[in-house]
Amino acid sequence: MTKNLISPASGAKVANQFEVVEGSKTTFVSYTTKIAELEGDKITLDNNALDYSQTTSKWLYHFLRTHFGGNFNRSIILKKIKTGKIAMANLN
């Protein structure tokens, strides 16, 4: 099932930012590019996930907060990558 992300500010669908659910895997897709995959409590980011636009990053952080709570930003994600809590892979 594919659905647009929803803006917490307006409640409106966010253009070109999607959540795709396939079985136990949930994927964040920006336009047609896979940015992140979640399976259970495992987070895998695309190798280039932190190199995309500010807008894609904004919605990546929103996606992660929606599923895991707490705060996500570039610094926190880099720490989690370093400690192995977030994996990196070629998702595209």
Sequence and secondary structure as in RCSB ss.txt:
>XXXX:A:sequence
MTKNLISPASGAKVANQFEVVEGSKTTFVSYTTKIAELEGDKITLDNNALDYSQTTSKWLYHFLRTHFGGNFNRS
IILKKIKTGKIAMANLN
>XXXX:A:secstr
 EEEEE TTT  EEEEEEEEEETTEEEEEETTEEEEEEETTEEEEETTGGGS HHHHHHHHHHHHHHH S   HH
HHHHHHHTTSEEEE   
